[in-house]
Amino acid sequence: MNRARLLVALAAATGVAALLVAERKRPLRQQTLPDVPRNLRNAALGAGCAVIVAAVEEPLTRAIARGNLAKERGLAQRLPRPLRLLGGIAAMDYGFYWWHVATHRVPFLWRFHRVHH
């Protein structure tokens, strides 16, 4: 692993650790399950999601991205790299927000999402 990737990984780990500490100190709502069952359930869900993403989503999005790069499609390709990065993060966050809203409003999606609540 090169130095830049190591620094990014350390920054991400530090950020996650800070969020975990902050969540412990000032939780949004009262915890309904003890730590061990809650953490085991969340870890199992996370592992299941990681398997699905690795098997389906990642290869599919990689193929679409490669095709778009090869044919020079998309607005972001004409932007400088820093703006592409910021725009990509903003678009991803926006998409995640609306996906989360949908998981609360669509009954079929709520059945899966409520497990983590």
CNS distance restraints for C-alpha pairs under 8 A (distance, minus, plus):
assign (resid   1 and name CA) (resid   5 and name CA) 6.35 0.50 0.50
assign (resid   1 and name CA) (resid   6 and name CA) 6.45 0.50 0.50
assign (resid   2 and name CA) (resid   6 and name CA) 6.30 0.50 0.50
assign (resid   3 and name CA) (resid   7 and name CA) 6.18 0.50 0.50
assign (resid   4 and name CA) (resid   8 and name CA) 6.25 0.50 0.50
assign (resid   5 and name CA) (resid   9 and name CA) 6.07 0.50 0.50
assign (resid   6 and name CA) (resid  10 and name CA) 6.08 0.50 0.50
assign (resid   7 and name CA) (resid  11 and name CA) 6.03 0.50 0.50
assign (resid   8 and name CA) (resid  12 and name CA) 6.10 0.50 0.50
assign (resid   9 and name CA) (resid  13 and name CA) 6.09 0.50 0.50
assign (resid  10 and name CA) (resid  14 and name CA) 6.00 0.50 0.50
assign (resid  11 and name CA) (resid  15 and name CA) 6.11 0.50 0.50
assign (resid  12 and name CA) (resid  16 and name CA) 6.19 0.50 0.50
assign (resid  13 and name CA) (resid  17 and name CA) 6.08 0.50 0.50
assign (resid  14 and name CA) (resid  18 and name CA) 6.09 0.50 0.50
assign (resid  15 and name CA) (resid  19 and name CA) 6.22 0.50 0.50
assign (resid  16 and name CA) (resid  20 and name CA) 6.19 0.50 0.50
assign (resid  17 and name CA) (resid  21 and name CA) 6.25 0.50 0.50
assign (resid  18 and name CA) (resid  22 and name CA) 6.11 0.50 0.50
assign (resid  19 and name CA) (resid  23 and name CA) 5.96 0.50 0.50
assign (resid  20 and name CA) (resid  24 and name CA) 6.23 0.50 0.50
assign (resid  21 and name CA) (resid  25 and name CA) 6.26 0.50 0.50
assign (resid  22 and name CA) (resid  26 and name CA) 6.04 0.50 0.50
assign (resid  22 and name CA) (resid  27 and name CA) 7.73 0.50 0.50
assign (resid  23 and name CA) (resid  27 and name CA) 4.88 0.50 0.50
assign (resid  23 and name CA) (resid  28 and name CA) 7.50 0.50 0.50
assign (resid  33 and name CA) (resid  37 and name CA) 6.84 0.50 0.50
assign (resid  33 and name CA) (resid  38 and name CA) 5.85 0.50 0.50
assign (resid  34 and name CA) (resid  38 and name CA) 6.23 0.50 0.50
assign (resid  35 and name CA) (resid  39 and name CA) 5.83 0.50 0.50
assign (resid  36 and name CA) (resid  40 and name CA) 6.02 0.50 0.50
assign (resid  37 and name CA) (resid  41 and name CA) 6.03 0.50 0.50
assign (resid  38 and name CA) (resid  42 and name CA) 6.14 0.50 0.50
assign (resid  39 and name CA) (resid  43 and name CA) 5.93 0.50 0.50
assign (resid  40 and name CA) (resid  44 and name CA) 6.10 0.50 0.50
assign (resid  41 and name CA) (resid  45 and name CA) 6.21 0.50 0.50
assign (resid  42 and name CA) (resid  46 and name CA) 5.98 0.50 0.50
assign (resid  42 and name CA) (resid 116 and name CA) 6.63 0.50 0.50
assign (resid  43 and name CA) (resid  47 and name CA) 6.01 0.50 0.50
assign (resid  44 and name CA) (resid  48 and name CA) 6.15 0.50 0.50
assign (resid  45 and name CA) (resid  49 and name CA) 6.15 0.50 0.50
assign (resid  46 and name CA) (resid  50 and name CA) 6.06 0.50 0.50
assign (resid  47 and name CA) (resid  51 and name CA) 6.27 0.50 0.50
assign (resid  48 and name CA) (resid  52 and name CA) 6.41 0.50 0.50
assign (resid  49 and name CA) (resid  53 and name CA) 6.08 0.50 0.50
assign (resid  50 and name CA) (resid  54 and name CA) 5.98 0.50 0.50
assign (resid  51 and name CA) (resid  55 and name CA) 6.00 0.50 0.50
assign (resid  52 and name CA) (resid  56 and name CA) 5.79 0.50 0.50
assign (resid  52 and name CA) (resid  57 and name CA) 7.03 0.50 0.50
assign (resid  53 and name CA) (resid  57 and name CA) 4.65 0.50 0.50
assign (resid  53 and name CA) (resid  58 and name CA) 5.70 0.50 0.50
assign (resid  54 and name CA) (resid  58 and name CA) 5.45 0.50 0.50
assign (resid  54 and name CA) (resid  59 and name CA) 7.23 0.50 0.50
assign (resid  55 and name CA) (resid  59 and name CA) 6.97 0.50 0.50
assign (resid  56 and name CA) (resid  60 and name CA) 6.19 0.50 0.50
assign (resid  57 and name CA) (resid  61 and name CA) 6.03 0.50 0.50
assign (resid  58 and name CA) (resid  62 and name CA) 5.95 0.50 0.50
assign (resid  59 and name CA) (resid  63 and name CA) 6.13 0.50 0.50
assign (resid  60 and name CA) (resid  64 and name CA) 6.32 0.50 0.50
assign (resid  61 and name CA) (resid  65 and name CA) 5.99 0.50 0.50
assign (resid  62 and name CA) (resid  66 and name CA) 6.10 0.50 0.50
assign (resid  63 and name CA) (resid  67 and name CA) 6.19 0.50 0.50
assign (resid  64 and name CA) (resid  68 and name CA) 6.18 0.50 0.50
assign (resid  65 and name CA) (resid  69 and name CA) 6.10 0.50 0.50
assign (resid  66 and name CA) (resid  70 and name CA) 6.07 0.50 0.50
assign (resid  67 and name CA) (resid  71 and name CA) 6.24 0.50 0.50
assign (resid  68 and name CA) (resid  72 and name CA) 5.70 0.50 0.50
assign (resid  68 and name CA) (resid  73 and name CA) 4.92 0.50 0.50
assign (resid  68 and name CA) (resid  74 and name CA) 6.92 0.50 0.50
assign (resid  69 and name CA) (resid  73 and name CA) 6.39 0.50 0.50
assign (resid  69 and name CA) (resid  77 and name CA) 7.85 0.50 0.50
assign (resid  72 and name CA) (resid  77 and name CA) 7.09 0.50 0.50
assign (resid  73 and name CA) (resid  77 and name CA) 7.48 0.50 0.50
assign (resid  75 and name CA) (resid  79 and name CA) 7.53 0.50 0.50
assign (resid  76 and name CA) (resid  84 and name CA) 5.67 0.50 0.50
assign (resid  76 and name CA) (resid  87 and name CA) 7.85 0.50 0.50
assign (resid  77 and name CA) (resid  84 and name CA) 7.40 0.50 0.50
assign (resid  79 and name CA) (resid  83 and name CA) 6.15 0.50 0.50
assign (resid  79 and name CA) (resid  84 and name CA) 5.92 0.50 0.50
assign (resid  80 and name CA) (resid  84 and name CA) 6.23 0.50 0.50
assign (resid  81 and name CA) (resid  85 and name CA) 6.17 0.50 0.50
assign (resid  82 and name CA) (resid  86 and name CA) 6.26 0.50 0.50
assign (resid  83 and name CA) (resid  87 and name CA) 5.79 0.50 0.50
assign (resid  84 and name CA) (resid  88 and name CA) 5.87 0.50 0.50
assign (resid  85 and name CA) (resid  89 and name CA) 6.20 0.50 0.50
assign (resid  86 and name CA) (resid  90 and name CA) 6.11 0.50 0.50
assign (resid  87 and name CA) (resid  91 and name CA) 6.01 0.50 0.50
assign (resid  88 and name CA) (resid  92 and name CA) 6.00 0.50 0.50
assign (resid  89 and name CA) (resid  93 and name CA) 6.05 0.50 0.50
assign (resid  90 and name CA) (resid  94 and name CA) 6.09 0.50 0.50
assign (resid  91 and name CA) (resid  95 and name CA) 6.12 0.50 0.50
assign (resid  92 and name CA) (resid  96 and name CA) 6.11 0.50 0.50
assign (resid  93 and name CA) (resid  97 and name CA) 6.10 0.50 0.50
assign (resid  94 and name CA) (resid  98 and name CA) 6.44 0.50 0.50
assign (resid  95 and name CA) (resid  99 and name CA) 6.11 0.50 0.50
assign (resid  96 and name CA) (resid 100 and name CA) 6.08 0.50 0.50
assign (resid  97 and name CA) (resid 101 and name CA) 6.29 0.50 0.50
assign (resid  98 and name CA) (resid 102 and name CA) 6.12 0.50 0.50
assign (resid  99 and name CA) (resid 103 and name CA) 6.26 0.50 0.50
assign (resid 100 and name CA) (resid 104 and name CA) 6.58 0.50 0.50
assign (resid 101 and name CA) (resid 105 and name CA) 6.37 0.50 0.50
assign (resid 102 and name CA) (resid 106 and name CA) 5.64 0.50 0.50
assign (resid 102 and name CA) (resid 109 and name CA) 7.27 0.50 0.50
assign (resid 103 and name CA) (resid 107 and name CA) 7.66 0.50 0.50
assign (resid 103 and name CA) (resid 109 and name CA) 4.79 0.50 0.50
assign (resid 103 and name CA) (resid 110 and name CA) 4.92 0.50 0.50
assign (resid 103 and name CA) (resid 113 and name CA) 6.13 0.50 0.50
assign (resid 104 and name CA) (resid 109 and name CA) 7.23 0.50 0.50
assign (resid 104 and name CA) (resid 110 and name CA) 5.31 0.50 0.50
assign (resid 104 and name CA) (resid 113 and name CA) 7.44 0.50 0.50
assign (resid 105 and name CA) (resid 109 and name CA) 7.86 0.50 0.50
assign (resid 105 and name CA) (resid 110 and name CA) 6.91 0.50 0.50
assign (resid 106 and name CA) (resid 110 and name CA) 6.00 0.50 0.50
assign (resid 107 and name CA) (resid 111 and name CA) 6.37 0.50 0.50
assign (resid 108 and name CA) (resid 112 and name CA) 7.43 0.50 0.50
assign (resid 109 and name CA) (resid 113 and name CA) 6.29 0.50 0.50
assign (resid 110 and name CA) (resid 114 and name CA) 5.62 0.50 0.50
assign (resid 111 and name CA) (resid 115 and name CA) 7.38 0.50 0.50
assign (resid 113 and name CA) (resid 117 and name CA) 7.25 0.50 0.50
